[in-house]
Amino acid sequence: MAIPERRITPRFKFPTPISIHRTEASNENEVRSKAINISREGLYFVARVKLSVGETVEVLVKMPKRVTGVETGTRRFVGRVRHIEMEGIPEGQAGIGVQLLYYER
């Protein structure tokens, strides 16, 4: 049986550089990665970082015009880790889905 699609907005396979900061551990260095797919409400990436579902993160990303419909420049988003995948991901890394909650100007 097929799993029903839960996404509200379309995702684009558009690898764009991102920086992730854990908000609960301010002394941690940023983690750099590339989004594998991205939408107006979330993104998915693979990285060597330990995060937990529900954890709040800051994501620095230049949202592509293809996703938003307008040029936005680089934005700092606050997001929440929605899911973490380990299966089919290179050892020592995780696939991480983040729901983008809002951005700071």
Backbone torsions as a table, in degrees:
resi	resn	phi	psi	omega
1	MET	NA	133.9	-178.3
2	ALA	-74.7	144.7	177.0
3	ILE	-82.5	128.1	-179.3
4	PRO	-67.4	145.1	178.4
5	GLU	-69.7	129.3	-178.5
6	ARG	-105.8	-6.6	-176.3
7	ARG	-73.5	139.5	178.6
8	ILE	-88.3	-38.6	-179.0
9	THR	-113.4	149.2	-179.1
10	PRO	-67.2	144.9	176.2
11	ARG	-99.0	145.2	178.6
12	PHE	-117.2	131.9	174.0
13	LYS	-79.7	92.4	-174.0
14	PHE	-140.4	92.5	-177.2
15	PRO	-65.7	114.4	179.2
16	THR	-129.5	139.2	-179.1
17	PRO	-62.5	140.8	177.1
18	ILE	-137.3	157.1	170.9
19	SER	-124.6	135.7	-178.1
20	ILE	-117.0	134.7	174.2
21	HIS	-125.8	131.5	174.0
22	ARG	-77.4	123.3	-179.2
23	THR	-78.6	-21.9	-178.4
24	GLU	-85.4	-6.6	179.9
25	ALA	-139.6	76.4	-171.1
26	SER	-61.4	-18.9	-179.5
27	ASN	-85.7	-1.5	179.5
28	GLU	-76.8	144.4	175.9
29	ASN	-72.7	160.6	177.5
30	GLU	-70.8	153.7	175.5
31	VAL	-112.0	127.8	178.2
32	ARG	-103.6	140.3	-179.7
33	SER	-155.7	-170.0	172.8
34	LYS	-128.3	133.8	174.3
35	ALA	-65.3	135.3	175.6
36	ILE	-84.0	-42.4	171.6
37	ASN	-142.7	157.7	-172.4
38	ILE	-150.2	148.0	173.7
39	SER	-141.0	-178.3	177.6
40	ARG	-67.6	-19.5	-175.1
41	GLU	-114.8	-1.2	-179.7
42	GLY	-175.1	174.9	176.4
43	LEU	-152.6	162.7	179.5
44	TYR	-131.7	134.7	-179.7
45	PHE	-146.8	165.3	175.5
46	VAL	-118.7	131.9	-179.1
47	ALA	-157.4	165.5	176.1
48	ARG	-96.4	78.8	-178.3
49	VAL	-148.1	143.6	179.4
50	LYS	-98.8	109.4	177.3
51	LEU	-125.5	163.5	178.5
52	SER	-121.3	147.7	175.1
53	VAL	-58.8	133.0	-178.4
54	GLY	93.9	-14.5	-179.1
55	GLU	-68.6	143.4	177.9
56	THR	-89.9	135.7	179.8
57	VAL	-133.8	157.1	170.2
58	GLU	-104.1	134.1	-178.2
59	VAL	-123.9	123.6	176.2
60	LEU	-100.3	119.2	-175.4
61	VAL	-151.0	144.9	171.1
62	LYS	-94.2	107.0	-179.1
63	MET	-69.7	122.7	-179.2
64	PRO	-66.0	145.1	177.6
65	LYS	-57.6	-32.3	179.1
66	ARG	-60.0	-27.7	-178.8
67	VAL	-88.3	-45.4	-173.0
68	THR	-94.9	-21.8	-176.7
69	GLY	89.5	-9.6	178.4
70	VAL	-140.5	157.3	174.1
71	GLU	-70.4	127.3	-177.4
72	THR	-117.6	-18.4	-175.0
73	GLY	74.2	-168.7	-179.5
74	THR	-84.3	135.0	-179.0
75	ARG	-127.2	150.3	173.1
76	ARG	-104.3	112.1	-179.5
77	PHE	-98.7	148.7	166.5
78	VAL	-102.5	129.9	-177.6
79	GLY	-138.0	173.2	179.0
80	ARG	-126.9	133.0	177.2
81	VAL	-67.3	120.3	-177.5
82	ARG	-97.1	-37.4	178.9
83	HIS	-155.2	154.8	179.2
84	ILE	-131.6	131.6	179.5
85	GLU	-118.1	137.5	177.0
86	MET	-114.8	-26.7	-176.9
87	GLU	-72.3	129.6	178.8
88	GLY	78.0	10.3	-179.6
89	ILE	-108.5	141.9	178.8
90	PRO	-53.3	143.8	-177.5
91	GLU	-55.6	137.9	179.5
92	GLY	87.1	-3.6	179.5
93	GLN	-120.6	171.9	177.8
94	ALA	-142.3	148.3	171.3
95	GLY	-90.1	126.0	-171.3
96	ILE	-126.7	126.7	175.5
97	GLY	-103.4	127.8	-178.0
98	VAL	-120.8	128.7	172.4
99	GLN	-86.5	123.3	179.1
100	LEU	-82.6	120.3	-176.3
101	LEU	-90.3	-48.7	178.0
102	TYR	-163.3	166.3	176.8
103	TYR	-120.3	155.2	178.9
104	GLU	-104.5	138.1	179.0
105	ARG	-85.6	NA	NA
